[in-house]
Amino acid sequence: MGSERTFGLGDELLTGLAAGDEAAYRQVYDRYGAALFRTAMRLLGSRHDAEDAVQELFLGAMVRSRHRLRYVADLKAYLFASLRHETARIARRHHGTAAIEDAADDAAHPPDDRDRAEALWALVRRLPAEQREVLALKTQGDLTFRQIGAACGISPNTAASRYRYALEKLRRMMETER
């Protein structure tokens, strides 16, 4: 295969993506693919739907619309904004609304951790959709509030507030469940 080209995370990478450079796409997938998939799992609750969402993200936002990539200021925020739109489209098609379900991380977690995670995500499903979305983007996508704001079309302060409200509600629900 020869030497594999490596890009920095700045303009050079965006230029490579816009030019359709396979190594640039591979680098973006290697860097963000797992977080995108985890976030899609939390938003959709289905491995199949999450895989479809990530695949469509890369085909649509990254390949078919690659000419737009040179104008992207924050690639991570752009990716998760695109994922957000794709998961909403899939959720409307299959479920009517986006729902967060526990991912099937069977191999990654011992059974008692998995049980606790399932119980927690069952409570998360009871949160308002805006709070669930911010929580998933923060915890599964590891986005900053600035990036969440850019992805959701809200201010970073609103993203932080929704996250804080989600945590407060979760804490109250957990206390009630005990």
Rosetta blueprint (number, residue, H / E / L):
1 M L
2 G L
3 S L
4 E L
5 R L
6 T L
7 F L
8 G L
9 L L
10 G L
11 D H
12 E H
13 L H
14 L H
15 T H
16 G H
17 L H
18 A H
19 A L
20 G L
21 D L
22 E H
23 A H
24 A H
25 Y H
26 R H
27 Q H
28 V H
29 Y H
30 D H
31 R H
32 Y H
33 G H
34 A H
35 A H
36 L H
37 F H
38 R H
39 T H
40 A H
41 M H
42 R H
43 L H
44 L H
45 G L
46 S L
47 R H
48 H H
49 D H
50 A H
51 E H
52 D H
53 A H
54 V H
55 Q H
56 E H
57 L H
58 F H
59 L H
60 G H
61 A H
62 M H
63 V H
64 R H
65 S L
66 R H
67 H H
68 R H
69 L H
70 R H
71 Y H
72 V L
73 A L
74 D L
75 L H
76 K H
77 A H
78 Y H
79 L H
80 F H
81 A H
82 S H
83 L H
84 R H
85 H H
86 E H
87 T H
88 A H
89 R H
90 I H
91 A H
92 R H
93 R H
94 H H
95 H L
96 G L
97 T L
98 A L
99 A L
100 I L
101 E L
102 D L
103 A L
104 A L
105 D L
106 D L
107 A L
108 A L
109 H L
110 P L
111 P H
112 D H
113 D H
114 R H
115 D H
116 R H
117 A H
118 E H
119 A H
120 L H
121 W H
122 A H
123 L H
124 V H
125 R L
126 R L
127 L L
128 P L
129 A H
130 E H
131 Q H
132 R H
133 E H
134 V H
135 L H
136 A H
137 L H
138 K H
139 T H
140 Q L
141 G L
142 D L
143 L L
144 T L
145 F H
146 R H
147 Q H
148 I H
149 G H
150 A H
151 A H
152 C H
153 G L
154 I L
155 S L
156 P H
157 N H
158 T H
159 A H
160 A H
161 S H
162 R H
163 Y H
164 R H
165 Y H
166 A H
167 L H
168 E H
169 K H
170 L H
171 R H
172 R H
173 M H
174 M H
175 E H
176 T H
177 E H
178 R L
